[in-house]
Amino acid sequence: MNSEALPVTILGAGKIGLAIALLLQRSGSYLVRVADRDPQRLALLADLGCEAVPLDLANDAALGEALAGRFAVVNALPYHRSVAVARLAAGLGVHYFDLTEDVKSTRAIQALAPTADTVLMPQCGLAPGFIGIVGHDLASRFDTLQDLHLRVGALPRFPVNALRYNLTWSTEGLINQYCNPCEALVDGQHVELQPLEGRETFALDGVEYEAFNTSGGLGTLTRTLHGRARNVDYKSVRYPGHGAIMKLLLNELRLRERPELLKQILEEAVPSTDQDVIVIFATASGQRGGRLLQASYSARILGTSIGGQLLTAIQRTTAASLCAVLDLVREGRLPASGFIAQEQVPLPAFLGNRFGLVFAEASLEHLQ
């Protein structure tokens, strides 16, 4: 691996952008520039040793100046800026990474790939992101794959309200997951399921959870496994009772039709928390060597302090996922150009990466 530090621009100095900047800066392998319009957030990043650039993130010309000549851009902006930034990065010959869960944005970015000389890699977070890497690895363990079920939750450790939920990441992203159709494979056919439906319950490590359909978590995995699997689905994990209240708000009170009002209500009435936990549970079944077998992966991950800076569990896992795949591109262990789906990342390489170790060390059930 080239020991020279490579220049990377991070767009957005929010919670996830800060966490990514912190991990990359402390690695010593990257020269980190962070662009945002918030002077307080930029001051914090400057204190961490990053180059902090005040910037109107809606101005494409200004963005171009912040990206020109960089090795990569990490887009930590809201999902509706994904396509514009990806197009700009491809035109400038800069590797592109983002965290979007938006299906339409990902397809539009994929359409840019045939003429791109650099990497276009969206969906590099937790779900979509790491869970797709795990899912593809599980699927590859069978001669014939029958079912693949992926479950991820970002939850408060100490829920006290009726929703049994606290805001731990992007409210816009949460609403997007709860309101948009959910891709899945059912009996071998590619389908779209309704969000908040398909409720199930399970227990993991002595704690009871519910899970239901949400949008975007599978990334491109359903298309990759089409023709190879019978059933593939993704559901978000919550504490029991959360889904019923959200269905009341979205469907019966029709707040699905007024996302800005829903965002305002959630941000004014539901407290955020730094005391969160990430729950991951993935299971697959199929035929191998003439036998019907099952393989699973599970993990429970808490926040931590790095360099005196507290990172919540969602910050830690999302940032680590993106940093790991960026690192693998840097090392030449992933393609050097074109669209890269998460399932193209070998799980052993990811877990063995210095950033991916977060997941390897937290596993409750190791893949055999």
Residue, then its C-alpha position, 0 to 999 in steps of 0.5 A: m500500500n502506498s504510504e503517501a497520505l492521499p487527499v480526501t474531501i468530505l462534504g458535510a460536517g454533521k455527525i456522520g461526516l465528523a466521525i468519518a473525518l476523525l477516523l480517516q484523519r487519525s489513520g495517518s493515510y489521508l489528508v482530510r478536508v471537510a466542507d460545510r456551511d456551519p462554522q461551529r461544526l467546522a471549528l470542531l473539525a479544525d480542532l481535530g486536525c482537518e482542513a475545514v472549508p466554509l462552503d455553500l453545499a448547494n453551489d455546484a461550482a464551489l463544490g467543484e473547487a473543493l473536489a478538484g485534484r482530490f483522490a476521493v470525495v465522501n458525500a455525507l450530505p442528504y440523499h437528494r444531493s447524491v446524484a449531483v455530487a456523483r456526476l461532479a466527481a466523475g467529471l473531475g476524475v475523483h473517486y466517489f463514496d456516499l451513504t445514501e439509502d435512496v434507491k432512485s439515487t443509486r440507480a442514477i449514480q450507477a448509470l454514470a459508471p460506463t463513462a467514469d474513469t474512477v470509482l462510483m460507490p454509493q450506499c457505503g454505510l451500515a444498511p445499505g452497506f455492511i449488511g449487503i457485504v454480510g448478506h452476499d457472503l452468507a449467500s455464497r456459502f450455499d450451492t443453492l440459496q433458498d432464503l436470505h433475511l437481513r435485519v439491522g436496527a439503530l436503537p436507544r439503549f434506554p427507551v422511555n417514550a411510547l415510540r420506544y425510540n430516539l433519533t440517532w441519525s438523519t431524520e430525512g433518511l429515517i422518513n425515506q426508509y419508512c415511506n418508500p417501497c421496499e425491494a425484495l425477492v419473493d418466490g424468486q420474483h423481484v417485488e416491491l413491498q410496502p414499508l412498515e409491513g411484514r412485522e415479525t418478532f425475535a429475541l437476540d442476546g436476551v432482548e425482544y425486538e420487532a422488525f418490519n419492511t423499510s426501504g433501501g437497506l438491501g442496496t443492489l443485492t436483490r438484483t445481484l441475487h435474482g435468479r439465484a435465491r428464492n426469498v431475500d428481504y431486509k427489515s429494520v429492527r425496533y423495540p416492540g410497539h414502534g411500528a404500530i405507532m408509526k403506521l398510525l402517524l404515516n397512514e391514518l394521520r396521513l403524515r406520509e403525504r407531508p414529510e416536512l411536517l413529519k420531520q418537524i414533529l419528530e425532531e421537536a418531540v422525539p429526543s436524540t440520544d448518544q446512548d445507542v446500540i446497533v443490532i445486526f442479525a442476518t441468516a441464510s438457508g439453502q442446500r450445500g452438499g445435498r443437505l439443507l443448512q443455515a448460516s447466521y451472523s449477528a452483532r451488537i455494537l455500542g459507541t466509544s470514545i476515540g481521541g477524546q471524541l465520543l462516537t455513538a454506535i451509529q456514527r461508529t458503524t456507519a463511518a467505519s463501513l465507509c472508511a473500510v471500503l475507501d481503504l480497500v480501494r486505496e489498497g487496490r483490493l477493489p476495482a479502480s473504476g466504475f460502479i462498485a456494489q457493496e456485495q462486491v466487497p469480500l467480507p474477509a477483506f472488510l473484517g480484516n481492514r483496520f476500520g472493519l475490525v469494529f464489526a469483527e470484534a463485536s460479532l456475537e456469532h462468527l461466520q463459519 
